[in-house]
């Protein structure tokens, strides 16, 4: 195994730290706010562009959740045992679903508005009117972007993108997921052995399996009358997979800090003591 060849401690001591992951996930004991609900939207017009009604408020909440999420990740001893490049691979791949789980856990509601982007008919009519007019003088060229910083225009998420996020949040709230269940779901998302480039795949696969086993045991103990709850919680994970990380970045971070490079920001946060 490539990881063993590199002398990675995480693989050599996998069994010893398996119980540590179980303990750290089970120790998440923070109370949840009162249950809420999210409105169901109509799938019609899913290609409309939308934006946050109060981007400063929502982005501030998302940033706080991201900090708490990475703090949670850093406090998992099994994660700390991985080489830094392995840690970064995992975080880069799962920061968005972990963030969404954190938003659901903290009951962060999203209020959105349609953007002023013209419809296809409006664009056709406008182009036709402009073609009938006399040609106007060419506008002055826009200033070139600074070296090393490519220009990025606005990429507002579509109504369908937002509906997928709202649907995920509504599903979580309808299940009234507990703090421990959120912790086990986060562990399942974090330790994804299927990422290309990972070296300690067997160790990471064991951690993911352990998180799922802990979730199953917790559900059987606490929700004995709901035999389908474990399957319902796994539906939450399937909903997460349908949400694009770029949409999450555009929605929660671009309105405040512009065209952010999430890889750079995650590396800086991961190496910092949050």
N, C-alpha and C positions, 0 to 999 in steps of 0.2 A: 504494500500500500504506500502511496506517495507520501502520506503524512508520517507514517512510521519511519520512512527513510530519512525524513528531515528531523527526526528525533522530537517530534511534537509532543509535549507533555500531555496535551488534552487527550490524545489517543491512548497513551500508555496508562493514564490514570482515569479512564472513562468511567469505570464502575464506581470508583471512589467518589466522583463528583456527581454521579447520577442522583444520589440522595440529596445532594446540596441543591440541585435544580428543583427537585420536588419540594424541598423545604422553603426555598426562597419564593416559589410561586404560591405556596400555601400560606405564606406569611403576609400576603397583600391584604391588609385589614383596614381599608379606608372606606368610610360610609358613603353611600351614593345619595344624591339629592332625590327629592320626591319624584315619582314617575311622571313622565311627560308624554306627549304625543306629537307626531309630525303629520301634517296634512298630506293627503295623497294627491298627486298632481295628475293631470290628464296627459296621456302620451302624445296627444295631437300637437303638432308643431314642434317636435323634438329637436328640430334643427335651428330654432330661434336661438339667438345669442342672448345670454343673461349675465348679470353681474350682481355682486353683493349689494344689498341696500345700504348697509353701513360697513364698508370694507375695513375701516380702522378698528371697529369693535371686533368683528369676526376674525380679522388677521391677528389682532393682539391675543385673542383667545386661542387661536390655532398655534401661535408661537409659544404660548405658555404650555400648551399641551405637548408640543414637540419637545420642549425642554424636559418636562416630566417624563415623557416617554423614553428619551435617551438616558435619563437618570435611572429609570427602571432597568433598562438594558445594561447599563454599566454596573449595576448592583447585583447582577446575576453572576456568581462565581464561575460557572461553567463557560459563560461568554468571555470572561476575563482570561480564561486559560487558553483561548484561541490566539493564534498569531494576529498581529494588527491587520495584516492584509485580508485575513479571513473575516475578522470583525467588520472591516469596512465593506467587504462584499455583501455580507449579510444585511448590514444596515442600509446600504444603497438600494438593495432590492426590496426591503420591507418597510422603509420609513413611512410610506404613504398609507398602507393598510394599518400599521401600528398607530399612526396619527388618527385615522378614522375611528379606530377602536377607542382611542383616548377621547375623541370628541363625543362619541356615544356615551362613554362612561361619565363624562362631565356634563352631559345633557346640553351640549352646545347646539342651539337651533340656528338654522340658516334662513335668512330672509333675503330673497333675491328680487330683482326687477329686470324687465326686458331692456336690452340696450337699444340705442337709437339707430342701429344699423338698418339701412333701407332694405325693403324686400326686393325680390327679383323683379317684380313688375315695376316698382319705383325706379330701379336701376335702368330698366329697358326704356321707360318713358323719359328719364333724365338724359340718357345717351341720345335718344332720338331728338329731343329738344336741342341739345348741344350741337348735334349735327346740322340742324337747320339754321343755326346762328352763324354769324361771321366768325372766323377763327380768332381766338384771343391770343394775345402775346404769351409766349412761353414763360412759365414761372421760373423764378430764380432757382438754381439747383439747391437741393437740401445739403446741409453740411455733412461731410463724410463722418462716419463713426470713428471714435478714437481708436488708435492702433491696438490690436489685441482684444478689442471689445466689439464683436460683430453686432450689427443693428438688428433689433428684434421688434417687429411691430406688435400691436396688441392682438392677442389670441384669446378672445373671450370664450369660455366654455359654452357649449350648447345647452339648450333646455333639457335634452336627453341626458347629458352628462350630469347636470345638477339633480335631475330626477333620480338617477341611479344612486347618488350620494344620499339624497333624502330618503330614498327607499331603504337603503342600508340602515340609516339611523333609526327610521321608524321600526324596522324589524327588530333591532336591538332593544328598543324601548318597549315594544310589545311583549318581548320575552322577559323583561325585567331582570336582565342579566346581573348576577351578583359580582362583587369585587373579586372573589376568587375565580369565578368563571371567566371574567375578563383577563385575569392573570394567566390562566391556562391557555386561553385563546391567543394571547400575545406570545406565549412561549411556542405555541404551534406555528405561528406566523414567522417568528424570529428565526427559528432553527429549521431552515429550508434546505434539505440536502441536495436538491435538484439544480442548484445554481451552477452554471459552467464556471470553471476556474477554481472551485473549492478543492482543497487537499484533504481535509479531515471529514470526508463525506460520511463515513461509517459512524463516527462519533456524533456528528450533528444529526444524523438520522435517528440515532438512539435517543438524543435529547428531545427531538420532536415526538417520537413515539411515547416517551415518558410523559410529556406534557399532555398528550391525548389520553393516556391511561389515567393520569391524575384527574383530568376533567371528567372522565367516565365514572371513576370511583366517587367523585364529589357529587355528581348528578344522581347516582344510584342511592347515595346516602341521604341527600337532602330532598330530592324530588322522587320519592319512591312511587308515588302515584302517577307519575308522568313518564312512561316508558319511552316516549318519543322525544324527550327533551334533548338528549344527546345528539340525535339526528338534526333537530331544529338548530342547535348551536353550530353544527357543521354546515348548515345552510348559510349561516352568517358568514362563514369563511368563504363559501362559494360566491356570495355576493361581493365580497371584497375583491376577488380575482377579476371581476368584470369592470372595475374602476381603474382608469389609467392614472398613473402617478403624475404625468405631465398636467393632467386636468387639475389635480389637487394642488400642484405647485402654482399653476396659473391663477387658481381661485383664491388661495389663501396667502400667497407671498408676493406675487407680482404687483398687486395694487398698492403695496406699501413700499417694497424695496426694489421694484423693477425687475429686470431680467436677471434673476438670481441663478447662479450655478449651484444646484442643490448638492452635487457631489462635493464641491469645495466647502459649502456650509456645514454639511454633515461631518466631513473630516475634521473641521475646526472644532465643532461641538463635541465630537467623539473624543478628541484628544484633550479637551478642556475638562476641568473638574466642575461639573454642574452641581 
